[in-house]
């Protein structure tokens, strides 16, 4: 994964509002700041467009006919949980704002939107989205690698990363030290680890994500 590309790629934002003048004004503001803007008149139009999977943040009105902003947030939390939202509204709605923030919204701004408040909120939201997406991609890649590791290699993996020496692992598993060296080399290769420290970091991430890894590690110890 090229993390530098995630950091430096231009920000792309979706603007979702049923009022055309507001969409145009926000799009002009974002483009003047060097931010790519895609406008949609409703949540359904946004979700039906493939670009919704590529944007870094969605700026959405709270109240819209049919599918409102909170319902959009609930759906995105299920289908694109990394995508951050900034809510805008023309109505002071304490209950709605609390729901939005509890649902993970980055900010909640009242119309007319102040550009000095909106632009920093969008940049925070885009940074959050990219970090969450990168973490998810790392998790998927790591779990895919772990799926290729055999049962015996998983035992060796758990014991190596717990700090045991090869001879200790060999004694625990009732095999030769040479066999452990072979399993250890295969684990390093399959997990794409460049060093023991790197393998330990991958084990820590798997331990946080994978019940299967935790079960294997517990049994190995």
C-alpha positions, 0 to 999 in steps of 0.5 A: 500500500502506498501510504504517501499517495493516500496523504498527498492525493487531492481531496475529493468531497461530495456535497449533498443538499436539496437546495441548488444555490447552496450546492453551487456556493459550496462547490465554488468554495471548495474548488477555490481551496483546491478541493474537488467537489461533486454535487448531489441533490439527494442522498439516493443520487449520491449512493447511486453514483459510483463516486460515493466510494471514492470521495474522502468526505461527504458534506450533507444537509441534515434535513432532505426530502425522503432519505435524510442526512441521519439515514444516510449516515446510518447506511454509510456506517454499514457500507462505508464505515471509513467515510467521514461526514460533515453535517450542515443544517438550516435548523437548530436541531439539538437532538439531530446534532447529538445523533449525528455526532454519536454516529461519528460525524466530524462536525455539525454546522448551521447554515449559512455555512462559514467557510472558515469553519467548513474548510478545516472540518472537511480537511479533518474529515478527509484525513480521518477517512483516509486513515480509517481506509488505510487501516482497513486495507492493512487489516484485509491484507494482513488477514489474507496473508495469515490465512495462508499460514498453516496450523503448525506455522501459526503455533510457531508464529505465536511462540516466536512473537512471544519472545521464545528462542528457537530451541525453546519452541522446539522443546515445547512442540517436540520437534527439532530446532532445524524444523522450527527454523524452517517454519519460522522462515516460512512464517516470515515469508508468508507474513511479508515480515522484514524482521522479527520486530516487524513480525511482532508488530504484525502479530500485535495487529492480528491480536487486536483484529483476529479471534483466530489468532488470539485462540492460536496464540493462547493455545501455543503458550 
